[in-house]
Amino acid sequence: MRLPLKREYWLVSGLLFFFFFAWSSSYSLFSIWLHRVIGLNGTETGFIFAANAIAALLIQPFYGALQDRLGLSRKLLVWIGALLACAAPFAIHVYAGLLAHNVVLGALVGAAFLAFAMLAGVGVIESYTERLSRHAGFEFGTTRMWGSLGWAAATGVVGVVFNIDPDIAFYMSSAAGLAFLLILSRLDMDAFRNNEVQAGESTPVRTADILQLLRLPRFWAFSLFLTGVAGVYMIYEQQFPVYFASFFPTPEEGTRAYGYLNSSQVLVEAVLMLFAPWVVARTGAKYGLLLAGTIMFVRILGSGLATEAWTVGACKMLHAIEVPILLVAVFKYISVNFDARLSATLYLVSFQFAQQLTAMLLSPAVGYGYDKVGFASVYLLLAGLVGLCLLLSWSLLRADPSRKTSRAADGALELPAIAQSANHYEP
């Protein structure tokens, strides 16, 4: 029997809130900061995002393997929190100057910092939280909801203060990083470790366990979905704020409007995070992934066809539906198809690593396309690529073993009715 850890639940939720608050403060308007403050064009901005992706690509497998070895240790989170606290001095006094004088050097230095602190760090935070949820009986959707609220809270403020002084956003990041470290110091890890033993998941992870993943076809099928669907979607999202702001008379008005839109989207996302486990429990992990992928496809295609600000904004709101389903489905797919002890490695390699690999390969070309043929045309091409990978994933991803057994027993190939009793809910 697992022990109730209500105090730790709120502390972990606080970690998620302040991590995402720090990340959003620095990164939600990152492309606009590069355009308006630093003065980079679309191609140069694409190069910056590619550099960020390469850095995250290199760091994520290391982070994943290290966190699986550390288990419930907080050491890696302390490192990430310290970097978050340094966001303001780094961005204002180092990164901005380097980019203004030498884009290549600035991109390399900035990519290393952003990847260690945020782009690879987010995978550590989310997989750590998911691991705690399994050990202590937390529902991952309810804890991750606080991350969405943190992102929304920061974005709403940043959309306003950015027009006053862009540096304020980075100071907000550093303040949130300090709050993150304070909360981390208050966690009672002994209680979690006791539950870890009770849950029977204290067996240490070996290097051979991690390498064994590379021999599994289902690992590569999972990675294909995350690369060709979620990865391409992330590229689409990179410079979306610039595209949305272009529908307004002035850049300042567009930036402010995007801040409000992004906050609204993430607030809705936070609410829907509560219902995502219920949805995925009924669709199964595979069809939960495909549902999220279909929403991504519709959003990219809709953005390419949109002609007014409100239609582009409506497409943005689809993100609030897709993110909760995707996150819960990813962890459920991992739990039913792989060794649960390797959750951090799988999440950081299959999910985060795959997305960054796609960004590394395609971001410069996509940025060049924005400059030459415009956002709308490039979005239509990206939608076609996502649609193709979605069809491949339909046949390659594995259905949940329990659902296969259930369908065989029933003698029919049908999805479970959503109207089933709540007693059949699977956490």
C-alpha positions in Angstrom: 0.0 0.0 0.0 1.4 3.4 -1.0 1.5 6.2 1.5 -0.5 9.4 1.0 2.0 12.3 0.3 -0.3 15.3 0.1 2.4 17.8 1.2 4.8 16.4 -1.4 2.2 16.6 -4.1 1.8 20.3 -3.6 5.6 20.8 -3.5 6.1 18.8 -6.7 3.3 20.8 -8.3 5.1 24.0 -7.2 8.3 22.7 -8.9 6.4 22.3 -12.2 4.7 25.7 -11.9 7.9 27.6 -11.4 9.9 25.6 -13.9 7.4 26.3 -16.6 7.0 29.9 -15.4 10.8 30.4 -15.8 10.8 28.7 -19.2 7.8 30.6 -20.5 9.2 34.0 -19.3 12.4 33.5 -21.4 11.1 31.4 -24.3 7.4 32.1 -25.1 8.3 35.2 -27.1 11.8 34.1 -28.0 11.3 34.3 -31.7 9.8 37.8 -31.4 12.8 38.8 -29.2 15.2 37.6 -31.9 13.3 39.6 -34.5 12.5 42.8 -32.7 15.3 43.2 -30.2 18.3 41.5 -31.8 17.2 42.2 -35.4 17.5 38.7 -36.9 15.6 37.6 -40.1 13.7 34.4 -40.6 16.7 32.4 -41.9 18.9 33.5 -39.0 16.1 32.8 -36.5 15.8 29.3 -38.0 19.5 28.8 -37.5 19.2 29.8 -33.9 16.4 27.2 -33.4 18.5 24.6 -35.2 21.5 25.3 -32.9 19.2 25.0 -29.9 17.9 21.7 -31.2 21.3 20.3 -31.8 22.4 21.2 -28.2 19.2 19.6 -26.8 19.8 16.6 -29.0 23.2 16.0 -27.5 22.2 16.6 -23.9 18.8 14.8 -23.7 20.2 11.2 -23.9 22.8 12.1 -21.3 20.1 13.6 -19.0 17.8 10.7 -19.5 20.3 8.0 -18.7 21.7 10.0 -15.7 18.2 10.6 -14.2 17.3 6.9 -14.5 20.5 6.1 -12.7 19.9 8.7 -10.0 16.3 7.5 -9.5 14.6 9.9 -7.1 17.8 11.9 -6.3 17.4 15.7 -6.6 20.9 16.4 -7.8 20.1 16.9 -11.5 17.1 19.2 -10.6 19.4 21.3 -8.4 21.6 21.9 -11.4 18.7 22.8 -13.6 17.3 25.2 -11.0 20.7 26.9 -10.6 20.8 27.5 -14.4 17.2 28.9 -14.3 18.3 31.4 -11.6 21.1 32.6 -13.9 18.7 33.2 -16.9 18.6 37.0 -16.6 22.4 37.8 -16.3 23.1 35.3 -19.0 20.5 36.6 -21.5 21.0 40.3 -20.9 24.8 40.5 -20.4 26.1 37.6 -22.5 23.6 36.2 -25.0 22.2 39.4 -26.5 25.6 40.9 -27.0 27.0 37.8 -28.7 24.1 37.5 -31.1 24.4 41.2 -32.0 28.1 40.9 -32.9 28.4 37.3 -34.1 25.3 35.2 -34.7 27.2 31.9 -35.0 29.1 32.3 -31.7 26.0 33.6 -29.9 23.9 30.7 -31.3 26.4 28.1 -30.0 26.8 29.6 -26.5 23.1 30.3 -26.1 22.1 26.9 -27.3 24.2 25.2 -24.7 22.7 27.3 -21.9 19.1 27.0 -23.1 19.4 23.2 -23.7 20.9 22.5 -20.3 18.4 24.7 -18.4 15.2 24.4 -20.4 15.0 22.5 -23.7 16.5 19.3 -22.2 15.6 20.2 -18.7 11.9 20.0 -19.3 12.1 16.3 -20.1 13.9 15.7 -16.8 11.3 17.6 -14.8 8.3 15.9 -16.5 9.8 12.4 -16.3 10.7 13.0 -12.7 7.2 14.1 -11.9 5.8 11.1 -13.7 8.0 8.8 -11.8 6.9 10.3 -8.5 3.3 9.9 -9.6 3.8 6.1 -10.0 5.6 5.8 -6.6 3.3 8.0 -4.5 -0.1 7.6 -6.2 -0.2 11.1 -7.8 -2.2 11.5 -11.0 0.4 12.8 -13.6 -2.3 14.9 -15.3 -3.1 16.8 -12.1 0.5 17.6 -11.3 1.4 18.5 -14.9 -1.6 20.9 -14.9 0.4 23.2 -12.6 3.1 23.4 -15.2 0.6 24.6 -17.8 -0.7 27.2 -15.2 2.9 28.4 -14.7 3.4 28.8 -18.4 0.1 30.7 -18.8 0.8 33.0 -15.8 4.2 34.0 -17.2 3.0 34.4 -20.8 0.2 36.7 -19.9 2.6 39.0 -18.0 5.4 38.8 -20.6 3.0 39.8 -23.4 2.6 43.1 -21.6 6.0 43.8 -20.0 7.8 42.9 -23.2 6.6 46.2 -24.8 7.9 48.0 -21.7 11.3 46.4 -21.4 12.2 42.9 -22.8 14.7 42.4 -20.0 11.9 42.1 -17.4 11.0 38.7 -18.9 14.4 37.4 -18.1 14.4 38.7 -14.6 11.1 36.9 -14.1 12.9 33.7 -15.2 15.6 34.1 -12.7 13.1 34.8 -9.9 11.2 31.7 -10.8 14.4 29.7 -10.8 15.1 30.8 -7.2 11.6 29.8 -6.2 12.2 26.4 -7.9 15.3 25.8 -5.8 13.5 26.8 -2.6 10.7 24.4 -3.1 13.1 21.6 -4.1 14.9 22.0 -0.8 11.7 21.4 1.1 10.9 18.0 -0.5 11.0 15.0 1.9 12.7 12.4 -0.3 12.7 9.7 2.4 8.9 9.5 2.0 9.2 9.0 -1.7 12.0 6.4 -1.3 9.8 4.4 1.1 7.1 4.3 -1.5 9.7 3.4 -4.2 10.5 0.2 -2.3 6.8 -0.6 -1.7 6.2 -0.1 -5.4 8.9 -2.6 -6.3 10.8 -0.3 -8.6 14.0 0.1 -6.7 16.1 -2.2 -9.0 19.0 -0.1 -10.4 19.1 0.7 -14.1 22.1 -0.8 -16.0 23.7 0.5 -19.2 22.7 -2.8 -20.9 19.0 -2.1 -20.0 19.2 1.2 -21.9 21.0 -0.3 -24.9 18.5 -3.0 -25.1 15.9 -0.4 -26.2 17.7 0.1 -29.5 17.0 -3.5 -30.5 13.2 -3.1 -30.1 11.2 -2.4 -33.3 8.5 -0.8 -31.1 11.0 1.7 -29.9 11.8 2.8 -33.4 8.1 2.9 -34.4 7.4 5.1 -31.4 10.3 7.4 -32.3 9.0 7.7 -35.9 5.7 9.1 -34.6 7.4 11.5 -32.3 9.9 12.6 -35.0 7.6 12.9 -38.0 4.5 14.2 -36.2 5.4 15.8 -32.9 8.8 16.9 -34.2 7.5 18.6 -37.3 4.8 20.2 -35.2 7.4 21.7 -32.9 9.1 23.3 -35.9 5.8 24.8 -36.9 5.4 26.2 -33.4 8.8 27.9 -33.3 8.0 31.0 -35.3 4.3 30.9 -35.0 4.2 34.0 -32.7 5.8 36.0 -35.5 3.2 34.8 -38.0 0.3 35.6 -35.6 1.7 39.1 -34.9 1.9 39.8 -38.6 -1.9 40.0 -38.7 -2.0 43.1 -36.6 -1.3 46.8 -37.5 1.8 47.1 -35.3 4.3 44.6 -33.9 3.6 45.8 -30.4 -0.2 45.2 -30.8 0.6 41.7 -32.2 2.9 40.8 -29.4 0.4 41.9 -26.7 -2.4 40.0 -28.5 -0.3 36.8 -28.7 0.5 37.1 -25.0 -3.2 37.1 -24.2 -3.9 34.3 -26.7 -1.1 32.1 -25.4 -2.2 32.6 -21.8 -5.8 31.7 -22.7 -4.7 28.6 -24.6 -2.5 27.4 -21.7 -5.3 28.0 -19.1 -7.6 25.9 -21.1 -4.8 23.3 -21.5 -4.4 23.2 -17.7 -8.1 22.4 -17.3 -8.1 19.8 -20.0 -5.0 18.2 -18.4 -7.4 16.9 -15.7 -9.5 15.1 -18.2 -6.7 13.7 -20.5 -6.1 10.6 -18.4 -9.8 9.8 -18.7 -9.7 10.2 -22.4 -6.5 8.2 -22.9 -7.7 5.4 -20.6 -10.6 4.9 -23.1 -8.8 5.4 -26.3 -5.7 3.5 -25.3 -2.2 4.8 -25.6 -1.8 4.2 -29.4 -5.1 5.9 -30.3 -4.4 8.6 -27.8 -1.2 9.4 -29.7 -3.0 9.3 -33.1 -5.7 11.5 -31.8 -3.2 14.1 -30.6 -1.4 13.8 -34.0 -4.6 14.4 -35.9 -5.2 17.6 -33.9 -1.6 18.7 -34.8 -2.3 18.1 -38.5 -5.5 20.0 -38.4 -3.9 23.0 -36.6 -1.0 23.2 -39.1 -3.2 22.9 -42.1 -5.7 25.4 -40.7 -2.9 27.9 -40.0 -1.8 27.6 -43.6 -5.3 28.3 -45.0 -6.2 31.0 -42.5 -6.6 34.6 -43.7 -7.6 36.5 -40.6 -6.2 36.8 -37.0 -9.2 35.1 -35.4 -8.9 32.0 -37.5 -5.2 31.7 -36.7 -6.0 32.2 -33.1 -8.6 29.5 -33.2 -6.0 27.1 -34.6 -3.7 28.1 -31.7 -6.5 27.1 -29.2 -6.3 23.5 -30.6 -3.0 23.3 -28.9 -4.9 23.2 -25.6 -6.6 20.0 -26.6 -3.5 18.3 -28.1 -0.9 18.8 -25.4 -2.7 17.1 -22.5 -3.6 14.1 -24.7 -0.1 13.8 -26.1 1.7 14.0 -22.8 -0.5 11.4 -21.0 -0.6 9.1 -24.1 3.3 9.3 -24.3 3.8 8.2 -20.7 1.0 5.5 -21.0 2.5 4.1 -24.2 5.9 3.9 -22.4 4.4 2.2 -19.4 2.6 -0.5 -21.3 5.3 -1.2 -23.9 8.6 -0.7 -22.1 10.4 -1.2 -18.7 9.0 1.5 -16.4 12.4 2.0 -14.8 13.6 3.5 -18.1 10.8 6.1 -18.3 13.3 9.1 -18.2 15.5 7.6 -20.9 12.5 6.8 -23.1 10.8 10.2 -22.6 14.0 12.2 -23.2 15.2 10.0 -26.1 12.0 9.0 -27.9 10.0 12.2 -27.2 12.3 15.1 -26.6 15.3 13.8 -28.6 13.2 12.9 -31.6 11.7 16.4 -31.7 15.0 18.1 -31.4 16.5 15.9 -34.2 13.7 17.0 -36.5 14.2 20.6 -35.5 17.9 20.4 -36.1 17.4 19.0 -39.6 14.5 21.2 -40.8 14.6 24.5 -38.9 17.1 26.3 -41.2 15.2 25.2 -44.3 11.8 26.1 -42.8 13.2 29.5 -41.7 14.5 30.1 -45.3 11.1 29.1 -46.6 9.3 31.7 -44.4 11.5 34.4 -45.9 11.1 33.3 -49.5 7.5 31.9 -49.9 5.8 33.0 -46.7 4.5 31.2 -43.6 1.2 29.9 -45.1 2.9 28.0 -48.0 5.4 26.4 -45.7 2.7 25.4 -43.2 0.8 23.6 -46.0 4.0 21.6 -46.8 4.5 20.8 -43.1 0.9 19.6 -42.8 1.5 17.2 -45.7 4.6 15.8 -44.0 2.7 15.3 -40.7 -0.2 13.7 -42.5 2.1 11.1 -44.2 3.9 10.2 -40.9 0.5 10.0 -39.1 -0.7 7.4 -41.6 2.5 5.3 -41.2 2.2 5.5 -37.4 -1.4 4.2 -37.6 0.0 0.8 -38.8 3.3 0.8 -36.9 2.4 1.8 -33.4 1.4 -1.1 -31.0 -2.1 -1.2 -29.4 -2.2 -1.7 -25.7 -1.7 -5.4 -24.8 -4.8 -5.3 -22.5 -6.9 -3.9 -25.3 -5.7 -6.6 -27.7 -6.8 -9.2 -25.2 -10.1 -7.5 -24.6 -10.9 -7.3 -28.3 -10.0 -10.9 -28.8 -12.3 -12.0 -26.0 -15.1 -10.0 -27.4 -14.5 -11.2 -30.9 -14.8 -7.7 -32.4 -12.5 -4.9 -33.4 -14.2 -1.9 -31.7 -13.1 0.9 -29.4 -14.5 1.0 -25.9 -17.5 3.2 -25.5 -16.8 6.6 -23.9 -20.1 6.2 -22.1 -18.7 3.4 -19.9 -19.0 3.7 -16.2 -16.4 5.7 -14.3 -15.6 2.6 -12.4 -13.6 1.4 -15.4 -11.3 4.3 -15.3 -7.6 3.3 -15.5 -5.2 5.8 -13.8 
